[in-house]
Amino acid sequence: MKAAYITRTGPPAEIAVGDLPDPAPGPRQALVRVKACAVNPIDTYIRSGAIAMPLVYPFVVGCDLAGEIVAVGAEVDGLAPGMRVWGSNQGLLGRQGTFAELAAVDARWLFRTPPDVTDHEAAAAALVSITAHLGLVDNAMLRSGETIFVNGGSGGVGSAVVQIAKLLGARVIATAGTPERRELVASFGADVVLDYRREDLVATVRDAAPGGVHVYWETQRDPRFDDAVAMLAEGGRMVLMAGRESRPAFPVGPFYVKGCRLHGFAMFKADAHRQAAASVDINRWMAAGALRVPVDRVLPLECTAEAHHLQESSTVGLSGAVCGKLIIEP
Ligand SMILES: NC(=O)c1ccc[n+]([C@@H]2O[C@H](COP(=O)([O-])OP(=O)(O)OC[C@H]3O[C@@H](n4cnc5c(N)ncnc54)[C@H](OP(=O)(O)O)[C@@H]3O)[C@@H](O)[C@H]2O)c1
């Protein structure tokens, strides 16, 4: 099979595209013909070695996939050849990745793709929608009628957070960096969309939500806690999920006096049972056309190194080169 893989960690140029032996599915695995996979920032951290993961070389890069089952192991129930599936959490914790024509994936990580949802849509939504679900439902426990502020509503995670927060019945205030991206965030249903480059966010959010926001979701690697705590309502919750190296100052007094709570999590550590629970809602929302993660562009497998470079320059270098997901077609 054709695959995008590395034989050691390093820059995007370490990614080779070439033939590897077809994987054989284990007893609890399904063999998936991958039709689409999405690039996520974590793919680039694993490839570069910034996150130390156990890697079996040649290591196929990538977490997300959507495609069609071609074979199943003897102990697999409920999945069969010909079924369309999507999933995430591959290319991690010793598991091989998804950027290949074929991927052998434990059946517990695979979810049926609804009939009217394309492989591109399912792959784009995979990791980021599960992340948004875990953060909003399990961590922040966002309730209908509450107000959430999403800093960075146009990105992969942010676009899923905005849409899922609306689906959960919340009022959403979100930010984006350009007029086109603010229009996009408004099209996700955000009630108020702000320019993070120009506006005094604390003052504007106070005007839009005089009692403060119940949840503050930070997509940025260097949160401004003074601003976040100033925006939070009494008993407000803040969600952190980026910035491993980040060590910002923290306004302890204002935070505890308001009775706020801080939630941090890493999606890939959520077990398959929890991710499957998220997939039920995600599938229902995708099938209804109510959850669509934007696709920036579609590239062939040969462009995986270019895609890693683009994702890195955008998410880490803050170039803004990418809006939504980069989809690779093996
Ligand atoms: N913990 C987890 O489980 C988990 C899961 C997924 C991702 N992550 C992490 O979450 C982060 C975001 O991932 P992603 O895939 O959503 O990245 P992304 O698609 O590159 O999105 C980045 C977002 O940041 C916004 N942004 C850039 N500069 C900003 C600023 N100064 N203030 C506010 N917003 C700004 C961008 O807005 P514009 O494009 O409008 O400028 C865009 O919405 C990454 O660090 C990633 O590693 C963590």
The ligand as a Gaussian input file, in Angstrom:
#p B3LYP/6-31G(d) Opt

LIG

0 1
 N       -5.971000      19.019000      24.207000
 C       -6.506000      18.463000      23.138000
 O       -7.130000      17.416000      23.234000
 C       -6.362000      19.125000      21.793000
 C       -7.090000      18.654000      20.694000
 C       -6.987000      19.333000      19.472000
 C       -6.133000      20.438000      19.361000
 N       -5.412000      20.832000      20.444000
 C       -4.548000      22.029000      20.369000
 O       -5.432000      23.144000      20.226000
 C       -4.793000      24.164000      19.473000
 C       -5.720000      24.577000      18.334000
 O       -5.844000      23.503000      17.419000
 P       -6.636000      23.701000      16.055000
 O       -6.533000      22.420000      15.325000
 O       -7.974000      24.287000      16.292000
 O       -5.720000      24.825000      15.335000
 P       -6.072000      25.770000      14.121000
 O       -7.059000      25.110000      13.220000
 O       -4.783000      26.223000      13.573000
 O       -6.851000      27.029000      14.780000
 C       -6.156000      28.071000      15.389000
 C       -7.142000      29.165000      15.774000
 O       -6.427000      30.161000      16.498000
 C       -6.936000      31.421000      16.124000
 N       -5.976000      32.455000      16.519000
 C       -4.743000      32.715000      16.028000
 N       -4.165000      33.740000      16.709000
 C       -5.054000      34.106000      17.664000
 C       -5.059000      35.091000      18.697000
 N       -4.010000      35.914000      18.902000
 N       -6.144000      35.189000      19.509000
 C       -7.228000      34.365000      19.332000
 N       -7.282000      33.414000      18.360000
 C       -6.212000      33.292000      17.548000
 C       -7.163000      31.278000      14.632000
 O       -8.021000      32.308000      14.209000
 P       -7.921000      32.976000      12.700000
 O       -7.609000      31.841000      11.757000
 O       -9.301000      33.540000      12.502000
 O       -6.843000      34.005000      12.754000
 C       -7.808000      29.898000      14.607000
 O       -9.184000      30.007000      14.897000
 C       -3.454000      23.590000      19.003000
 O       -2.444000      24.070000      19.857000
 C       -3.624000      22.085000      19.170000
 O       -2.413000      21.421000      19.395000
 C       -5.516000      20.199000      21.642000

